Amino acid sequence: MPTTTADRPTDPTDDVLAREQAHLEHARDELRRMRETTERLDVSTAADAFNAAYLDLVLARRVASLQDDPRTTLFFGRIDCRTEHGEETFHVGRRHVSDDHGDPVVVDWRAPISTAFYRASPAEPMGVELRRRFGVDRGRLTAYEDERLVAGDVADRSGILAAEIERPRSGPMRDIVSTIQPEQDEIVRSDLATSICVQGAPGTGKTAVGLHRAAWLLYSFRRQLDRAGVLVIGPNRAFLDHIGAVLPSLGEVRVRHATVDTLLDHGRVRSEDPTEVAILKGDARMADVLRAAVWRSVSRAEEALVVPRGSRRWRVPAYEVQDELDALVGRGVRYSAGRDLLPQRLAHLVMLQIERSGDFPGDTVQDSLARSAPVRAATKELWPALDPTAVLFGLLSDAESLAAAADGVLAEDEQRMLLWHSPPRTKGAARWTRADMALLDELADLLERTPSLGHVILDEAQDLSPMQLRAVGRRASTGSLTVLGDIAQGTTPWATPSWEAAMAHLGRPEHVLVVLDRGFRVPGLVIDYAARLLPLMAPGLGAPVSVRDDPGRLDVREADPERRSHEVVDAVRALTDEPGSVGVIVPDAFVPAISTALTAAGLPHGRLDAEHGDDEDRQVELVPAGIAKGLEFDRVVVVEPAAIVRAEPDERTGLRRLYVVLTRAVSALVVVHSEPLPEVLDR
């Protein structure tokens, strides 16, 4: 068996720990030297003001990345390896630190040599003879644990690793760089060209894995991704606030964050579609309808093009103009690009007429012809300028236009569902919905190509409609994707039925699917309780398994309706006696009443909503069930599960929402109810 040294308080007589602490102080000194050296660099040597400003920005970022956080340590582990150079020791940390000779004092966790720290095992030691993990408290090393990787042995569970995973926490999500598991590390270090889909049960760390993948990609492909960019897309603003500190803690500050709503901001959302209409607008068939609507705007050439030049009038037959239109449409260019090309193509036809007459004008004549009034008028008539809002306005307000575009795609009753009952008089008066934003984005891409990023990380992808998935996919048309989610947590009426379907809509039918089903954050009692819902809402999906030694705590309390708020207050008060965060997750409509009850009881708390997180770190957060996805708290109070289910459009969606809510707890779950629980939970 591997030999280990148990986690224990710092002992001044412990020579090993003392030597490691001395190495930590040496690393801090070297990091300070690196920062001071960078601060002394002079940008005045740059060739010009522009280069000086750019260099100043680069140096400022470099200085920021070299800041030391005294609350933590510069390294969290060590490996002793046998390499071609002999025996070597590497301390693994959040960033690289070198001495004044350039030799590593700490190696970045993303460096190739660090892979062995996460993946080495007795079966595959990867050249590692000893792996050491450190216990940390307020910036000092408090313990260490050694694992000797001997072939044939079975790896022991690390006490330090387990304690770090289960440690109470408050405030935003933090990095998991010291606790990444082998199966997670394989995802993190997948090549940039690979698009990955991660099916991750609650507590498996899929969100953290996606963020650490972003950090690894930026480290390994920095030059390419600095140009192309990296984007993280989350379900709502509260979620982005929750994860927002992870990448900066890993030294990466140039990653954009967005919600689907901010990504598809093509106008003010002023209305809400009925569920069946929103589902239809999110259907992938709408892409065919929109494409037809755009390209039907190109007219047929019914008359010859006549262009005067000097004393002559040059006539291009209508069939030649039509051939040119057909050729442009057939090239597969975007609509606006084709319109920009048309004047030159028409001018070229006129030039051919002129040359057939024996005249050979200079090269500038074609440009002049392209700018002439007859050519500009023909372009306007044959290939009119479009904008997305005008096209969508025309479809939703005019039955004939919609019927022409949707012919053979949508049934007549579906077309009637899409039409406005009382059309606004102008596109400016249109009351657009969230589902319309994805349609406007599709139209914008049909007109002008959407720029592609180098890599996009999409979390909670199971909740997006096909049209929303298409919008995300086009933002990585020449890049790659990391897609994160859980089919069982799909809580929209249009939630994807399978990852195969979702990845096809994202434009990645060829992808790598990875399943994470080992729960590190959700304890066994909690995950087993929530998993009772799976056969009803996601039949065929395997139940997650908690791998934690601590089973956690589960307490289900029934209260009279008039005593329900008092029971919630009592539960919250008891849970706040322990360190760590407390989430009170309630049906959206219950938020004001529960907030009033907590305030009256003298329990300070924050209130999250979809548009705003909580700028302050509070021990207690009141969370509407509708935005709980992706969040986690050390202890959770769930109020009235039946009402959470009932608030959704259908029972399956409601049960999935409840599954999400029940799996937000890291150590303890209290369920308070007055109404009967769903039958599978009431036993």
Protein Blocks (a to p, Z undefined) as FASTA:
>chain_A
ZZddddddddfklmklmmmmmmmmmmmmmmmmmmmmmmmpcfklpmblmlmmmmmmmmmm
mmmmmpccfkbcfbfbdcddddfkbpadddddfbdcddfkopafbdcfkbmklmmmmmgc
fklnnopabdcddddeehiafbdcdddddehiacdddfklmmmmmpccedjdddfklmcc
fklmmmmmpcfklccdddddehklmmmmmmmmmmmmmmmmmmmmmmnopadddfbfklmm
mmmmmmmmnopakbccddfklmmmgbdcfbdcdfklmmmmmpmklmmmmmmmmmmmpccd
fbdcdddehjbccdddfklmmmmmmmmmmnopafklmmmmmmmmmmmmmmmmmmmnopac
dfklmmmmmmpmklmmmmmmmmccddfklmmmmmmmmmklmmmmmgokacfklmmmmpcf
bdcfbfklpccdfklmmmmmmmmmmmpccdddfbdcdehklmpcfklmmmmmmmmmmmcc
dddddfklpcbfkbcfbfklmmmmnopabccddddfbdfkbcfklmmmmmmmmmmmmghi
acdddfbfblbjaddddddfklmmmmmmmmmmmmmmpgcdddddddfklmmmmmmmmmmn
opacddddfkbccfbdcfbdcddfklmgopacfbdcdehkllmmmmpmbfklmmmmmmmm
mmmpfkbccdddfbdcdfklmZZ
